[in-house]
Amino acid sequence: MNRLKSLVQSSAVIRFLLCGGTAAAINWLARIALSLAMPFEAAIILAYAIGMTAGFLLYRHLVWPGQTGSWQSQVPAFLIVNAAGALVVLGTAVGLEHVLAGLLGASAYVEALAHGVAIAIGAFANYAGHSRITFARNRAF
C-alpha cells in the first residue's frame, strides 16, 4: 500500500488520470442529467464545461501543485487546450453515436457509451496539452 501511495504521489500521469477520471465522471453524469432537458449535442458542450471547471481545480492543486504561474495566466491556456479537447470529444461522440445507433438502434445507452468513449479519447490530448502548455514550468505565452 505504501508503494502505491508513493507512486501516486510521485507520478503526475497517475494523478492526472485519477483527477481526470473524477472530472470525466462529473462530465459524464452531468451530460446524462442535462440530456433530460436539452438535445444531446448541447448537453455534451455544457457537461464538458462543468467537467472542465472541476478538472482545472483538481489539476492545479493535485497534479501540478506549486506552479509558479498565476491562475489568471493559466486559465486562458487551460481554455485553449480544453477547446481543442471539446472539439475532439464532440466530434468523436456524435460520430460514434451515429455509427452505434445505426448498428444497435438509437437509445440513451448508445449515447452514454459514445460519450464515455469520446471522453477517454479526449483525455490523451488534454494531458499532452496541459503538461506542455497550461501547467508547463516555462510556457511560451
C-alpha positions as CSV (number, residue, x, y, z in Angstrom):
1,M,0.0,0.0,0.0
2,N,2.9,2.4,0.8
3,R,4.4,1.7,-2.6
4,L,1.1,2.6,-4.3
5,K,0.8,5.8,-2.3
6,S,4.4,6.7,-3.2
7,L,3.7,6.0,-6.9
8,V,0.6,8.2,-6.9
9,Q,2.4,11.0,-5.1
10,S,5.4,10.9,-7.4
11,S,3.6,10.5,-10.8
12,A,1.9,13.4,-12.4
13,V,0.5,11.0,-15.0
14,I,-1.3,8.8,-12.4
15,R,-2.5,11.9,-10.6
16,F,-3.8,13.3,-13.9
17,L,-5.6,10.0,-14.6
18,L,-7.2,10.0,-11.2
19,C,-8.2,13.7,-11.3
20,G,-9.1,13.5,-14.9
21,G,-11.3,10.4,-14.2
22,T,-13.1,12.3,-11.5
23,A,-13.6,15.3,-13.8
24,A,-14.7,12.9,-16.6
25,A,-17.2,11.2,-14.3
26,I,-18.6,14.6,-13.4
27,N,-18.8,15.5,-17.1
28,W,-20.5,12.2,-18.0
29,L,-23.0,12.3,-15.2
30,A,-23.8,15.9,-15.9
31,R,-24.4,15.1,-19.6
32,I,-26.9,12.4,-18.6
33,A,-28.8,14.8,-16.3
34,L,-28.7,17.6,-18.9
35,S,-29.9,15.3,-21.7
36,L,-33.2,15.2,-19.8
37,A,-33.7,18.9,-20.6
38,M,-31.8,19.6,-23.8
39,P,-30.5,18.0,-27.1
40,F,-27.6,15.5,-26.9
41,E,-25.1,17.9,-28.6
42,A,-25.9,20.9,-26.3
43,A,-25.8,18.6,-23.2
44,I,-22.3,17.4,-24.3
45,I,-21.0,21.0,-24.5
46,L,-22.5,22.2,-21.2
47,A,-21.4,19.0,-19.4
48,Y,-17.9,19.5,-20.8
49,A,-17.8,23.0,-19.3
50,I,-18.8,21.6,-15.9
51,G,-16.2,18.8,-16.1
52,M,-13.6,21.3,-17.3
53,T,-14.1,23.5,-14.3
54,A,-13.7,20.6,-11.9
55,G,-10.6,19.5,-13.9
56,F,-8.8,22.8,-13.7
57,L,-9.2,22.9,-9.9
58,L,-8.1,19.3,-9.5
59,Y,-5.2,19.6,-11.9
60,R,-3.9,22.8,-10.5
61,H,-4.0,21.7,-6.9
62,L,-3.3,17.9,-7.1
63,V,-1.5,17.1,-10.4
64,W,0.8,20.1,-10.9
65,P,0.9,21.7,-7.4
66,G,3.3,24.5,-6.6
67,Q,3.1,26.2,-10.0
68,T,4.9,29.5,-10.4
69,G,2.2,30.8,-12.8
70,S,-0.9,32.5,-11.5
71,W,-4.3,31.0,-12.1
72,Q,-5.1,34.1,-14.2
73,S,-2.4,33.2,-16.7
74,Q,-3.3,29.5,-16.6
75,V,-7.0,29.9,-17.2
76,P,-6.6,31.1,-20.8
77,A,-4.2,28.3,-21.7
78,F,-6.5,25.8,-20.0
79,L,-9.4,27.1,-22.0
80,I,-7.5,26.8,-25.3
81,V,-6.4,23.2,-24.6
82,N,-9.9,22.3,-23.5
83,A,-11.5,24.0,-26.5
84,A,-9.4,21.7,-28.7
85,G,-10.4,18.8,-26.4
86,A,-14.1,19.7,-26.6
87,L,-13.9,19.5,-30.4
88,V,-12.3,16.1,-30.2
89,V,-15.0,14.9,-27.7
90,L,-17.9,16.4,-29.6
91,G,-16.8,15.0,-32.9
92,T,-16.0,11.6,-31.5
93,A,-19.2,11.4,-29.5
94,V,-21.5,12.5,-32.3
95,G,-19.8,10.3,-34.9
96,L,-19.6,7.2,-32.7
97,E,-23.2,7.7,-31.6
98,H,-24.3,7.9,-35.3
99,V,-22.4,4.7,-36.1
100,L,-23.6,2.8,-33.0
101,A,-27.2,4.0,-33.4
102,G,-27.1,2.6,-37.0
103,L,-25.8,-0.8,-35.7
104,L,-27.8,-1.1,-32.4
105,G,-30.6,1.5,-32.7
106,A,-30.8,4.9,-31.1
107,S,-31.0,4.8,-27.3
108,A,-29.8,6.6,-24.2
109,Y,-27.3,3.7,-23.7
110,V,-25.8,4.3,-27.1
111,E,-25.4,8.0,-26.3
112,A,-23.9,7.2,-22.9
113,L,-21.4,4.7,-24.5
114,A,-20.4,7.1,-27.3
115,H,-19.9,10.0,-24.9
116,G,-17.9,7.9,-22.5
117,V,-15.5,6.6,-25.2
118,A,-15.2,10.2,-26.5
119,I,-14.2,11.5,-23.1
120,A,-11.5,8.8,-22.8
121,I,-10.0,9.8,-26.2
122,G,-10.1,13.5,-25.3
123,A,-8.1,12.7,-22.1
124,F,-5.0,11.8,-24.1
125,A,-5.0,15.1,-25.9
126,N,-5.7,17.1,-22.8
127,Y,-2.8,15.6,-20.8
128,A,-0.3,16.5,-23.6
129,G,-1.7,20.0,-23.8
130,H,-1.9,20.7,-20.1
131,S,1.6,19.3,-19.3
132,R,3.2,21.2,-22.2
133,I,1.1,24.4,-22.2
134,T,-1.2,25.1,-19.3
135,F,0.9,23.9,-16.4
136,A,4.4,23.9,-18.0
137,R,7.1,25.5,-16.0
138,N,8.3,27.7,-18.8
139,R,5.4,28.5,-21.1
140,A,5.9,30.3,-24.4
141,F,2.9,32.6,-23.6
